[in-house]
Amino acid sequence: MPTERTRTATLHAPDAQPAALARQAPWRRWTARGVLETALIILGLLANLTLLPHTIAGDGARRYAALEQLLSGAGIPNVQYSLIGPIFAAPLWFIGRLFAQPAAWVESYNTLLYALGLLALYLLLRGHMEGRLLRAFLLLMTLASMFPYHLTQFYGEVFTAILVAVGLALATLHRRGALGGLALVAIGVANTPATIVGLGLALARRIWETRRLRAGLALLAALALIAIESWLRRGSALNDGYQNNHGIHTPMPFSGAPGFSYPLLLGLLAILLSFGKGLIFFTPGLFLPMRLRIGELWGEGSPIWAMYSLWLCFVGGLILVYAKWWAWYGGWFWGPRFFLFACIPASFALAVWTQRPSARLSLNLLALATLALSVWVGINGAVFNQADLSLCANHHYLLEAYCHFTPDYSALWRPLVNLYLVGLGPRFVGIYALAPATVAFGVYALLVGGYLSLPLVRAIWAQSRTVLGAWALRLATFRSELRF
């Protein structure tokens, strides 16, 4: 006889749908729920593009200046930042120049790139997972992760995250597209050379699983692209432009040293647990248990697990390499800048746990808390970002560590501190220069988060009633057995 676990896996598996239904035309499988959630995704993208201020600043300004120098015929720039990602913004730059506003058009680049990435993930995954799980995954990425803030900038992390995620998904889910997927991964990694370690770990796992060495071609292609770009722009394949790159001296004991000089253990603790940059706060879904959960829903050794495990390996490589980097925190930037990619497996895990609640109340409560924190991350970056944190930037960032390690000056928690200090009133609004458009985005993200929580809330309510009923029965039994 089938066990309970087998029955659960069969019930939840996407392949459990009738074959006739699976053969129907895609448009015939659309439901009211599917239309609604697809509309929510599109509205989330439009809200990011129209309601949030998009800027070109910081390292993004340097990337834009290099792109403009190249496209305007002023020579090949030799800045240390890769031009592989920015060069794909060239069509926007040329269109914008026709209207004498090239920068204004380029500001939307990451949002448009992200939208294409969502479409690609949808097309790749729709034959492998249930529609509501897939749509919840894309919604969480769009509104309840670090992506809402990153999409408003012209930094390079969005390009790398999207190409690597789509490439690994293509390589694991579609055999015919494996080489194309590996090519996308190589291009994405070449845009951020430090991610080569993450690629190495992911490919090592892939080679171990498939017993085929061809996956290693992606590593060779990425290294070749990095070397060719360095040679074209700086005259040497080994000149990455980061020689003697270092920060300023502050009261922190390891400040001012160049390169990979930060103690590994301290870097790991800071990346994972610090209040201002820790992944446990900014990508909490990453820490939800998933191996058994994926096994229950898709079966052991499924392509979904292969894809998800490669995503995790890539994140692990990022953590290892940046733990040693002197600027592990990503510079003056909201959140753990270098780890945007971690939002993708984190959102996937959260989608699974919210849309397919566990049979255990404790796990559902954990998933609900994780969802609430993830929604706050999306709102915090989009609405509050780094306002009221000038203390950390003053005097050449002398006290920058306050924003990295203390909850009082963490970008994620500072709005709550101010809410406690000044209350929700005109002074609070003035501190963050809250505009109706950004507030509207925050409200929209909150409403979508509430919608996605409904399966969990229903399960928690039913399970709580059962638990409370059991305790009431025990209490009644205990009282009846009391003797004086």
Beta strands, then each sheet from edge to edge (+ up, - down):
end
